[in-house]
Amino acid sequence: MPDADAVPDTETAVSAGLERGTVAPAGPERETAVSVAHAGAHGSVGSQTSIRAQGSVGDSVGASGDGVDVLIVSLGATAGLRAADAELTDSLRRAGASVALVAAARPRPLRTLALTDLAWAIAARRAAVAGLAEHHPRSVVYSSTTSALLWPRPGAIRFDAPAAGNRPGRHGLWQRPCERRRLAQASLLLPWSAGGLDEAPSAARTGDRVLVLPVPVEPSGPPAPGVRDIAVIAYAANPLKKGLDRVLSAWTRVRRPEEQLYVTGVSPAELVRAGISLPAAGVTVTGPLAPADYRALLRRARVFVCAPRREDYGLAQLEALADGCELVTTPAPGPYAALPIARALDPRLVSEALPAALRAALDDPAPDYAARATLALATFDRTAVDRQAREQLLPRLARMR
């Protein structure tokens, strides 16, 4: 991969591609070339060209600071990202700031990660340009590095994991060099975790521009009365990434006739498309659930299990711990914030030997597991995060004006 400084500026290449009707990021792999109609959320050359025309004045739009205190440009590609952005919005408002949130329109599915990220980046730019014109913010926070790749105005960047970590090889052909520039140019970096910052390029780790700001996680309600009646629960949106195939393999080996695994966040049809077959018995697929309904299931479950091939943060795992579940997980790579907590609570349950870990959690739970998990999650408490937003984040955002 050529160094970013040795190739044409990626944003310039993308903008030029928008004018021509094609987008051809710098690099040898021509599969990243995409027609504008295929890359954008709406799909006409005219609409994409107008984005660049609007974006060309984006640096001045909203720069007067006569509107809201903070504009959040939300990628919102996953439920976790949307929940994190809603929490940040609420936290800033509780701290006394006026906040507007604009979200990228979901583009249609594309065949590679490089094209998918390009479509999302264009959609985020659209949202940012509209938000700047409407809200005239004093400061801007781009939520995820993807939402900042084609930004019309510099600002702060909030992220769970950078493309440097989760877009290896050809999957991050154009994103990684562009991300390096954006992270170096950002006035403030807001990683969800220290692990996310560790994966970022070195330019992101220099100077006093970093504030690690976790996503708040708290119990969703009182535990369900009586004995928890669900043996094991798994969250499997993006089932292959979450390792649901490995979870099901382990479960079929060790489940007892009376035990049931609840699989949430994914429909049976999605499992078929992912090539994942369900065992004949012992598994209930709920499909995607409303957040309150999902958290209610967590309060009934004894164990939360996952085997991710990579974990960018682990919000579902943190929620499970907050609602009293034991966490059984493989030691996945990535800035997996829940992993060190799980190891400290019971190292037997963090293992590639998933069948043995499941039986240990079900048959021999560690003493006071839930109480110790509550203490371990103290830094994720909403009150603690609100204090950070009030005492550290807002003053830094004010200096960006």
C-alpha positions in Angstrom: 0.0 0.0 0.0 1.6 3.3 -1.0 2.1 5.9 1.7 -0.7 8.5 1.8 1.8 11.3 1.1 3.0 9.6 -2.0 -0.4 9.3 -3.8 -2.8 11.9 -4.9 -5.1 13.2 -2.1 -8.0 10.8 -1.8 -10.6 13.4 -1.3 -9.5 15.3 -4.4 -9.6 12.0 -6.4 -13.1 11.3 -5.1 -14.4 14.8 -5.8 -12.9 14.8 -9.2 -14.6 11.4 -9.8 -17.9 12.9 -8.8 -17.6 15.6 -11.4 -16.7 13.0 -14.1 -19.4 10.6 -13.1 -17.0 8.0 -11.8 -15.1 7.6 -8.5 -11.7 6.1 -8.8 -9.7 6.3 -5.6 -5.9 6.2 -5.9 -4.4 2.7 -5.9 -3.9 -0.3 -8.2 -7.2 -2.2 -7.6 -9.6 -1.1 -10.2 -12.5 -2.8 -8.5 -12.8 0.3 -6.3 -13.9 2.4 -9.3 -17.6 2.9 -9.1 -20.1 4.9 -11.1 -21.7 7.7 -9.1 -25.1 6.2 -9.7 -23.9 3.1 -7.9 -21.9 4.8 -5.1 -24.5 7.3 -3.9 -27.6 6.9 -1.8 -29.9 8.2 -4.5 -27.9 7.5 -7.6 -27.9 10.3 -10.2 -24.9 12.0 -11.5 -26.6 15.3 -11.1 -27.3 14.8 -7.4 -23.7 13.7 -6.7 -22.2 16.6 -8.6 -24.5 19.0 -6.6 -23.0 17.5 -3.4 -19.6 18.7 -4.5 -21.0 22.1 -5.4 -22.6 22.5 -2.0 -19.6 21.0 -0.2 -17.3 23.5 -1.9 -18.8 26.2 0.3 -19.2 23.9 3.3 -16.2 25.5 5.1 -18.1 28.8 5.2 -21.6 27.4 5.8 -22.3 27.4 9.5 -18.9 28.8 10.3 -20.4 32.0 11.8 -21.5 30.0 14.8 -24.9 31.7 15.1 -26.8 28.4 15.5 -26.6 25.4 17.7 -23.6 24.6 19.9 -22.9 21.1 18.4 -23.8 19.4 15.2 -23.4 15.6 15.3 -23.0 13.9 11.9 -24.1 10.3 12.5 -23.2 7.5 10.2 -25.7 5.2 12.0 -24.8 2.1 10.0 -25.5 -0.2 12.9 -27.8 -0.3 15.9 -24.7 0.2 18.2 -23.6 3.3 16.3 -27.1 4.8 16.4 -27.4 4.1 20.2 -24.0 5.6 20.9 -25.0 8.8 18.9 -28.3 9.1 20.8 -26.4 8.8 24.1 -23.9 11.4 23.1 -26.6 13.8 22.0 -28.5 13.3 25.3 -25.4 13.7 27.4 -24.4 17.0 25.7 -27.9 18.3 26.2 -27.9 17.4 29.8 -24.6 19.3 30.1 -26.4 22.4 28.8 -25.5 22.4 25.1 -27.8 22.9 22.2 -27.3 19.9 19.9 -28.5 18.9 16.4 -28.0 15.4 15.0 -28.1 14.6 11.3 -27.9 11.1 10.0 -26.6 9.6 6.7 -29.2 8.0 4.5 -28.5 4.3 4.2 -27.1 3.5 0.7 -28.1 0.4 -1.1 -25.9 -2.7 -0.6 -22.7 -2.8 -2.7 -20.4 -5.8 -3.3 -17.2 -4.7 -1.5 -16.3 -2.9 1.8 -14.4 -0.3 -0.2 -17.5 0.6 -2.2 -19.8 0.4 0.8 -17.6 2.8 2.8 -17.5 5.2 -0.2 -21.3 5.2 -0.4 -21.7 5.8 3.3 -19.0 8.6 3.2 -20.9 10.3 0.4 -24.2 9.9 2.3 -22.6 11.4 5.5 -21.2 14.3 3.5 -24.7 15.0 2.2 -26.1 15.0 5.7 -23.3 17.2 7.0 -23.7 19.8 4.2 -27.5 19.9 4.9 -26.9 20.1 8.7 -24.3 22.9 8.4 -26.7 25.0 6.2 -29.7 24.4 8.5 -28.2 24.6 12.0 -25.1 26.8 11.7 -23.2 24.9 14.4 -20.4 26.4 16.5 -18.7 22.9 16.4 -19.1 19.7 14.5 -18.6 16.1 15.7 -18.4 13.4 13.1 -19.5 10.1 14.5 -17.2 7.4 13.0 -14.2 7.9 10.9 -16.2 7.0 7.8 -18.6 10.0 8.3 -15.5 12.3 8.4 -13.7 10.9 5.3 -15.4 13.4 2.9 -16.2 16.1 5.4 -17.2 19.5 4.1 -15.9 21.2 7.3 -13.3 20.0 9.8 -14.3 19.0 13.3 -14.0 16.4 16.0 -14.1 12.7 15.2 -15.7 10.1 17.4 -15.1 6.4 16.6 -15.2 2.9 18.0 -12.5 1.5 15.7 -10.5 3.0 12.8 -10.2 1.7 9.3 -6.5 1.1 10.1 -7.7 -1.7 12.4 -10.9 -3.1 10.7 -10.2 -2.5 7.0 -7.0 -4.5 6.2 -5.6 -5.0 2.7 -7.9 -4.2 -0.3 -10.9 -3.7 2.0 -9.4 -0.3 3.1 -7.6 0.6 -0.1 -8.7 4.2 -0.1 -10.1 4.6 3.4 -6.9 4.2 5.3 -4.9 6.9 3.7 -7.8 9.3 3.8 -8.5 8.4 7.4 -4.9 9.2 8.3 -5.3 12.7 7.0 -8.6 13.2 8.7 -7.4 12.0 12.1 -4.3 14.3 11.8 -6.5 17.3 10.8 -9.3 16.8 13.4 -9.4 19.3 16.2 -10.5 16.7 18.7 -10.5 12.8 18.7 -13.2 11.0 20.8 -12.4 7.2 20.7 -14.9 5.0 22.6 -12.0 3.2 24.2 -8.3 3.3 24.7 -8.1 0.2 22.5 -9.7 2.1 19.6 -7.1 4.8 20.0 -4.3 2.2 20.0 -5.4 1.0 16.6 -5.4 4.4 15.1 -2.4 5.8 13.1 0.3 7.5 15.0 -0.9 10.9 13.9 -4.0 10.4 16.0 -2.0 9.8 19.2 0.0 13.0 19.2 -0.7 16.2 21.0 -3.5 17.0 23.5 -6.4 16.2 21.1 -7.7 13.0 22.6 -10.6 12.3 25.1 -11.6 8.7 25.6 -15.4 8.9 25.9 -17.1 5.6 26.5 -20.7 4.8 25.5 -22.7 4.8 28.7 -24.1 1.4 29.8 -26.4 0.9 32.7 -28.9 -1.8 33.9 -32.1 -1.6 31.8 -34.3 -2.4 34.8 -34.8 -4.7 37.7 -34.0 -8.4 37.2 -36.9 -10.5 36.2 -38.6 -12.0 39.2 -37.6 -15.6 40.2 -35.0 -17.8 38.5 -33.7 -16.6 35.1 -35.5 -18.9 32.7 -33.3 -18.4 29.6 -30.1 -20.4 29.7 -28.1 -18.6 27.1 -28.6 -15.6 24.8 -26.6 -14.4 21.8 -26.8 -11.2 19.7 -26.1 -11.9 16.1 -26.6 -8.9 13.8 -24.0 -9.6 11.1 -24.0 -13.3 12.2 -20.7 -14.3 10.5 -18.7 -11.4 12.1 -20.3 -12.2 15.4 -19.3 -15.9 15.0 -22.8 -17.3 15.4 -21.7 -20.4 13.4 -19.1 -21.1 16.2 -21.6 -20.4 18.9 -24.2 -22.9 17.4 -21.5 -25.5 17.0 -20.5 -25.2 20.6 -24.1 -25.2 21.8 -25.1 -28.3 20.0 -22.2 -30.2 21.7 -23.0 -29.2 25.2 -26.7 -28.2 25.6 -29.0 -30.2 27.8 -32.5 -31.1 26.8 -34.1 -28.4 29.0 -31.8 -25.6 27.9 -32.5 -23.1 25.2 -30.3 -20.6 23.3 -32.1 -17.4 22.2 -30.6 -15.8 19.1 -31.5 -12.1 18.7 -30.7 -9.4 16.2 -31.1 -11.5 13.1 -33.9 -13.2 11.2 -34.1 -16.8 10.0 -34.0 -15.5 6.4 -30.8 -13.6 7.2 -29.2 -16.8 8.6 -30.1 -18.6 5.4 -28.4 -15.9 3.3 -25.3 -16.2 5.6 -25.2 -19.9 5.1 -25.8 -20.7 8.7 -28.0 -23.7 9.6 -29.9 -24.0 12.8 -29.8 -27.2 14.9 -33.0 -29.2 15.1 -33.6 -28.3 18.7 -32.5 -26.0 21.5 -32.5 -22.7 19.6 -35.1 -19.9 19.4 -34.5 -17.1 16.8 -36.3 -14.0 17.9 -35.4 -11.8 14.9 -34.5 -8.1 15.4 -36.1 -6.7 18.6 -36.8 -3.2 19.9 -34.1 -2.2 22.4 -36.5 -2.4 25.4 -37.6 -5.9 24.4 -34.0 -7.1 23.8 -32.9 -5.8 27.2 -35.9 -7.5 28.9 -34.6 -10.8 27.5 -31.1 -10.1 28.9 -32.6 -9.7 32.3 -34.1 -13.2 32.0 -30.9 -14.8 30.7 -28.1 -16.5 32.7 -25.4 -16.4 30.1 -24.5 -14.2 27.1 -22.3 -16.0 24.6 -20.4 -14.7 21.6 -17.5 -15.8 19.4 -16.7 -12.7 17.3 -14.1 -12.9 14.6 -13.3 -9.3 15.5 -14.9 -6.9 18.0 -14.7 -3.1 17.6 -16.2 -2.4 21.0 -18.6 -4.9 22.4 -21.6 -2.8 23.4 -24.0 -5.8 23.4 -21.6 -7.6 25.7 -21.4 -4.6 28.1 -25.2 -4.4 28.1 -25.4 -8.1 29.0 -23.0 -7.6 31.9 -25.0 -4.6 33.1 -28.2 -6.7 33.1 -26.7 -9.5 35.1 -25.6 -12.1 32.6 -22.3 -14.0 32.7 -20.3 -13.3 29.6 -18.8 -16.2 27.7 -16.6 -15.1 24.8 -13.7 -16.0 22.6 -10.7 -13.7 23.0 -11.4 -11.8 19.8 -9.0 -9.2 18.2 -9.9 -5.6 18.1 -10.5 -2.8 20.7 -12.9 -5.1 22.6 -13.8 -3.1 25.7 -15.7 -5.9 27.4 -12.9 -8.4 27.0 -10.6 -7.3 29.9 -13.7 -7.0 32.1 -14.8 -10.6 31.3 -11.3 -11.9 31.9 -11.2 -10.2 35.3 -14.6 -11.5 36.3 -14.0 -15.2 35.4 -11.1 -16.1 33.1 -12.6 -19.6 32.6 -15.3 -18.0 30.5 -12.9 -16.3 28.0 -11.6 -19.1 25.9 -11.4 -20.6 22.4 -12.8 -23.7 24.0 -16.3 -22.4 23.9 -18.2 -25.6 24.8 -16.2 -25.9 28.1 -16.7 -22.2 28.9 -20.4 -22.5 28.3 -20.7 -25.4 30.7 -18.6 -23.7 33.3 -20.9 -20.6 33.2 -24.1 -22.7 33.4 -22.9 -25.3 35.9 -20.4 -23.5 38.1 -21.0 -19.7 38.1 -18.3 -17.7 39.9 -19.5 -16.2 43.2 -20.9 -12.6 43.1 -20.3 -12.4 39.4 -23.1 -9.9 38.8 -22.2 -7.7 41.7 -18.5 -7.6 40.6 -19.6 -6.8 37.1 -21.6 -3.8 38.3 -18.4 -2.5 40.0 -16.4 -3.1 36.9 -18.8 -1.1 34.8 -18.6 2.0 37.0 -16.7 4.0 34.4 -19.5 3.3 31.9 -22.1 4.8 34.2 -24.2 7.5 32.6 -23.5 9.9 35.4 -19.8 9.4 35.0 -20.0 9.9 31.2 -22.2 13.0 31.7 -19.5 14.4 34.0 -16.9 13.9 31.3 -19.2 15.6 28.7 -19.8 18.6 31.0 -16.3 19.1 32.4 -14.0 18.0 29.6 -15.8 17.6 26.3 -17.9 20.8 26.1 -14.9 23.0 27.0 -12.8 21.4 24.3 -15.6 21.7 21.7 -15.9 25.4 22.7 -12.3 26.0 21.9 -13.0 24.7 18.3 -15.1 27.7 17.5 
